[in-house]
Amino acid sequence: MTEQLHEKTISELAPLIKEKQISPKEVTVAVLDQIEKLDSTLNAFIDVTAKKALQQAEKAENEIMAGNYRGPLHGVPMAIKDNIYLADEVTTMGSKIHQDFIPKENATVIEKLKENGVIFTGKLNLHEYAWGATNNNPHFGACRNPWDTDRISGGSSGGSGVSTATDMTIATLGTDTGGSIRIPASFCGVTGLKPTHGLVSKYGAFPLAWSLDHIGPLTKNAQDAAYVLEAIAGYDSKDPTSVTVSDTDYLNKLTGSVKGLKIGINEKYFFNHVDAGVEEAVRNAITSLEKAGATIEIVEVPSLSLSEYAEMITITTEASAIHHQNLIARENDFGDDVRFLLKLGEIPSGVDYLQAQQIRSQINKEFKQLFNDVDVLLSPTLPFLPPKIGSDTGQINGVEVGLLDHIIRFTGPLNLTGLPAVSVPCGFVNNLPVGMQIIGPAFSEGRILNVAHTLEQLHPEFKQKPTAILSMH
């Protein structure tokens, strides 16, 4: 039985662990074996903490044998993006400057996962300081796409997307400031959720841009995202943006039905300038949901056309404020792309920043009105397929387009508004996965996860093993 344990979901493992049919140690060994097999090719991990993980697995096993079962995450191995603090373990932020940084305490999300009995197997590769969308890391190497190892994994949570897609972890956490959970989820063919801003504490995660940062799960399916979100959601006095929410029961919202659901489609922005194959996959998925009882409405969000400007001004200036001292003192210790973006972020004026915030509140207002009329909004997660590692461009219908401009075009507005969004696999083009983004009003995680869950039930064929790694087994 052990050889398949790493392939299972939380939903499948939890009852087996609870009933003592399998042990946390067996699952951990299976996951560590998979890392050993694949990671030298894919480079998803910065550090694997096998010895510690096995000790934690033994502890979890003893607790469960003694009747102290803590819930569905007890004994489940998870790797963590390397900008989320694990006490007394090197947390590099994917950088040279912080390559030896050891945090004294856990991030709040880590504390919560620990309370739930999670086993930590290591730290995952990311774009340097999470400031980029390719995960071509100059200090730790590029993280490779498991569907085609010459292509990018997407970033900044590339290690999180790759390890989840290849069963090198059962589930994981990423961070998302412009799309950093949803981009690798889409490119790697997994489920990635950016929760509502304030629902999950950011305390103990190294910031990229304070007002845009989120932490959320990357998982093998929507049900697993609900399990992880239930564990990490909730108010935290250490995070000034944290919010109290009464209802964090997400699993029960996964009914698998979309009867009567009103789906909004925004043609002008979210379906403008999209690669034909990607667009077709997303529209087919929308048609499936319509056949399952949802209704479609065309909607307008007029100020979305200004969102790219507002997102770029906000993210670049906030990031540059965070790194300002190091940019002066240690400029050459940053990778070329990140150094360029940090210098760029020193240019906008206070006026530019405040105008961006005015645009932001206008977009927020329009989304609020929109969700009076529809329940969710659907879009492609990304306008194109993953480019080759090292390329600065993506391809839309055979035409080269700037990578950074376009890669966060559909994800960035949801960081500006702080609204919840999940990327779910919705098909394949040229043997590469395509993601659909499901957006909801604030704190409607249960609703958007249910739409993702329903699509998974309608199309089990969207979940496949990445082709590039099949030959490596």
N, C-alpha and C positions, 0 to 999 in steps of 0.2 A: 504493500500500500504506500510506503514512504516515498517512492519515486514520483508520485503525482501530487504530493501534498502542497508543494510550492505553487502548483497551478490553480489551487482552489481559491475561492473568494472568502471574505470574512463570513458571509452568510452560510457558506458550506462548512467552514472550519469550526465556527462557534459551537454548534450543537455537538459535534464530535468531541471537541475538547471538554465541553461541559459534562458530557456523559462518560468521560474518561476512556473513550474508544481510541483516541490518539492523544499523544502527549505534546505539550509545547516544545519539548526538546526535539521530538521527531520533526515537527514543522520547521523549527529553527535550523536544524541540520540540513533539511531539504533545501531551504532558501539559501543557506551559506554555500551548499554544493553548486547551486545554480549560479551564484555570483562567481564562484571559482571557475566555472565552465565558460561563462560568457563575458565577464567584465573586462578581461584583457583586450577584447576586441571592441567593446562598446564604450568603455570608459565612463560609466555612469557614477562610479564611486570615487570620492576623494580619499575616504578612509573606511576600511571595514573593521569593525570591532567584534570579531568572532568570539574571542575568549569571554569578553564581558557579556555578550549576547547569550552564550551558553550558560553562564552563571545565572543570568536573569531567567532563562528558560527553566533551569532547575528549581529556582525559587518559585516561579509560577506553578510548576508541576506540584511542588510540595504543598503550596497553598490550596490548589484544587483538590489534591488527594485528601487534604484535611477538611474539605467541605467549605473552604472559603472562596467560592467562585465569584469573581467581581463583575462579570458581565461579558458581552460578546467580543470585547477586544482582549480579554484575559488570555495571555499566552500567544498572542498574534505578533509576529515579527514585522517591524516597520523600520525603514531607513528614512532619514530626515535630511532635507535640503540644508546645505552647510552655511546658511546665514541665520539659522534658528539655534539659539544657544542650548547646548547640553552641558551642564555643570562639569567642570574638571576634564572636559574633552576639547581638543583643539578645534576651533571653529574658524575656518579660514576666510569666509565670505568669497571664496574663489579668488583671493587676491594675494599679492606678494606682501603688501603692507601688513596684513593681518595673518600672515601664514603661521605664526606661532601663538596667536591669541587664544587664551584659555579662559572662558567665562567662569565666574564664581558661582553663578546660580542658573537654574533652568529657566527657559522661557515658560510663560504661563501655559502655553499649549502642551509643552513637554510634561510639566507638572500634572496636567489633566490626563494625558495619556498614561503617565506612570500610575496615577491613581486607578486607572482602568486596567492595569496589568499588562500594558504593551511591552514588548521586548525590542530593544533598539539595536539594530545590526550595523549601523554605520552612517556616515555623512555623505551626501550626494553632491555631485558636480553641478555647477551653476555658471551662468555668465558672470564675469567678474563684478562683484558688488551688486549682482542682479540687474546691472545697468546695460541691458541688451537682450536681443531676442533670438540669438543664434546658438548660444552656449559654445561658441568657439573660444575656449578659454586659453589665453597665452601662457598661463602659469601651470595649469593642470591638464591641458590638452582638450581637444574638441570632444564633446559627447556625441556619439554617432547614432543615427536613426536606425532602429532595428529592422526596418522594412527595406532599407537600402543604405548600407554603411558609408557610402560616399556623400550622403545627404545630411543636413542639419537635423538635430533632434527638436529644434525650437527651444526658446528660452523665455525667461531666464532659468526656469526650473527644469532644465533639460534632463538632468540625472533622475529627477522625480518621474518624468514621463517615460523615460527609457526603462527604468528599473521596474515600474508597474507593468508596462507592456510585455516585458520579458520574464515576469515571475521571479525577478531578483528581489522583490519585496511583495508582501501581500497587499499593502497600501502605503501611502506616504503623504507627507505634507509638502506643499510648495508655498511660495509667496507670489503675489500678483499686484503689480503697480500700473501696468499698461496692457496686461494680457499674459503675464508670465506663468500662470497655471494653465490657462485655456489654450495657449499657442502650442506648448509641447503635448498637451492632451490631444489636440487635433492632429498634429503631425505624427504622433506615435500610436494613435488609435485607442485611447483610453478616455475615461470620464474625468473631467477636471472642473471643480466648482470654486468659483470666487463668491464667497458669501457676502451678504450686505455689510457695508462698512460699519464697524462697531459691534457686530455680532460675535466675532472671535477676537480675543485679545491679541494685540501685536507686541505686548511687553516681552522683551528678551529676543526680539528678532531685529537684526541690524537694519536700520531704515534705508530705503532708497529715496522715497519722497513721502513725507509724513502724511499728507492729506489724501494720498492715493493708495497707500499700502494696504494690502489684505493678506491674511493667511487662510489657506483652505486645503481640502483633500484632493489628491489624485488617486483614483481607485479603478478597479477592474469593471465596476458597474455602478449604477445609480444607488442601488441598495447599500452597497459598501460605503458610498459617499455619505449616505444618511447615518450609518453607524458611526463613522468618524466625526461627522459634524455634531451629532448628539453629545459626543464625548468632549469636544473642544469649545462648543458654544457657551456663552454665558458672561455675565458681567465680571469685570476685573478692575478693582480700584487702582491698580498700577498703570492702567492704560487710560489716559484722559479722554480718548474717543470712544471708550467702551459704553455699551448701552444695555440696559436691563430689558430682557424679553421674556414674557411669561411662558410662551409656548415653544419649547425646543424639542417637541416630539415629532421627528420627521419620518420615521419608519412607517408609522400608521397612516401617513398621507399617501403612501405608495400603493394606490388602489389598482393601478394598471388600466384605468379607464380614463378616457378624455371626452366622454359623451358630454355635449353641452359646453365644452371649453371654447372660449373665444380667442382665436389666434390672430394677432396683428402682424401684418407684413408691411414693412416700409421699403418700397421699391426704390425711391429716390436716393437713399443713402446706403442701405444695407444690401441692395442688389445691384448697385452701380459699380461697373468696372470690376467684374468678377470673372475668373477663368471659367470657360464654358462647362468643363467637366465637373468642377466644384459646384457650380450653380445647379447643374442638372441633378447631382446627388442630393443636394439640400432640398430642391423643389420636389423631388420624388418622395423624400421623407415627409415633407409637409403634406403631400397628397395622401400618404398612408395614414397620417393622423386625421386628416379630413374624412377619409373613408371609415375611420374608427369612431366617428361621431363629433369631431370638432368642427367649428365653423371658422371661416377665414374672412378677415376684414382688412382692406388696404388702409393704412394709417399714415399720418404726416407728423414729422417732428422737425419743423422748419429750421431750428437753430443747429441741428446736427452738422450742417455744412461747416460750422465754425468750430466743431469739437476738436478737430486735429490740431488747430492752432492753440486752443485752450489747453489741451492735454500736453502738447510739447512745451509750451511756456511753463506750465505748472511743474511738470516732471523734471525738466532740465534745471530750472532755477532752484527748486527744493533740493535736488540731488547735489547741485554745486555748493549750496549753503552747507550741506552736511560734510562734504569733502574739501571745503575751501582751504583749511589749514594744510592738509596733506598735499593739495595741489600746489601750494606755494613751496612747501618744504621738501616734497618727495615726488615731484612731477613725473620723473622718469621711471618710477616704480609702478605706474599705471600702464595697462595695455594700451596700444595705440587708439583703439576705438573708444574706450572709456575715457581716456585723456581728452580726446577730441570733444566728446559730449560734455565733459565737465567744464572745459574751456568755453564751449558754446553757451552753457548755462550761466556763465558770468556776464553775458552780454545784455540780456533783457533788462529793461528798467523797472522800477517800482510801478510805473504806470502800466507797462505791459502786463505785469503780474496781476495787477488789480483788474485790468480789463478782462484778462482770462477768467478771473473769478466771477466777474459779472456775466460773462457768457455761460459759465458753469451753472450759475443759479437760474438763468433763463432756460437752459436745457433741462435742468431738474424740474422746473415748473411744467415744461411741456410733457415730460415723461409722466408726471403726476396726472395731468389731464388725460393723457393717452390711456393710462391704466384705469380710468373711470369707464372706458369703453371696451377694452379688451383685457383678457386675463394674463396672457403672455405675449411676448414679441419673439419671432423667430428670424434667424439670419445665418448666413455662413459664419463660422468662427473666423476663418481666414479667406482672403480672396484668391489664394494660389496654393499650389503644392510645394512641399519643402524643396528649397534650392540646394545646390551642391555646397559642401563645406568650403568656405573661403570666398564664396561669391557675395558681392554687395547688392545683387539684384535678385528679384523674383521674376517669374514669367506669367503674364496674364494674356492668354490667347496668342502666344508666340511673341509677344512684345516684352522687352526687358523693362522692368519698373524698379525704382529705388526700394530696397528691402525694408529699411527702417520706417519709411513713410507709410508703406502699405501694410506691413505685418501687424501693426496695432490699430489699423483703421476701424475695424469692427469691434475690437475688444476694448480699446481705450475709453470710449464714451461711458462705459460702465464703471470705470475707475473714477472718472470725473463725477458721476452721479452717485457712486457708491451702491448702485443697485445690484442685486444678486444675478449671476449669470453662470450657466453650466455649459460646457462643451461636451457633446456626446457623439460617438461615432455614427455616421449616417451613410456609409458606403465607401467605395473605392474608385480611384481613377488611376490607370496605369499601375495597378497593384500597390498604390499608396493610399492610406486612409484619409478620409475627409471628415471634418467635424461640423456639426450644426450647433449653433449657439442658441440657448433658450434663456430669455431674459424675463424677469418678473418685477413687480413692485417691491418696495423695501420689505424685507423679512418674509418673503413668500418662497423660501427655500423648499419647503415641502411640496409646493405646487410645481415648481420648475423641475424638481427631481422626479416628480410623478410623470411629467411629460417625457423626461429622459427614460425612465423605467418602462413606460408604455411602449416607446419606440423600440427599446431592447426586446420586449416581449413580442412585438410584431415582427421584428427582424433579427432573429438570433444569428443570422449570417453576417451581420455587421461586426460581430466579435470573432476575430480570427487571430491565430498565432502569427506574429511578424515573420515574413518569409525569409529575410536575410539570416535569421538565427536558426531556422529549421535545420540547415545544413551543418550547424555547429554542434548540434546535440549528439 
